[in-house]
């Protein structure tokens, strides 16, 4: 499954001329805010720790709550998924305003 997913995605990127290898850690927005040096690595490490903490505190990951929890009609998963989406929308709007 994973091999087919990776090969299919890579083949689609090559055939559509969208295949670009970049030496940066992330997109241009990330580089604008954090650069490419030790500060960028620290930001990624802190982000990873926060994701792990949130996963533990929320009782599961976003995919688990969104796919399995909602399909089982669990109220906690409904609340968690609403918080994930709401936070994501609010943060993306904030980033657009700050741009």
Buried (B, 14 or more C-beta within 10 A) or exposed (E): EEEEEEEEEEEEEEEEEEEEEEEEBBEEEBBEEBBEEEEBEEBBEEEEEEEEEEEEEBEBBBEBBBEEBBEEEBEEBBEBBEEBEEEEEEEEEEEEEEE
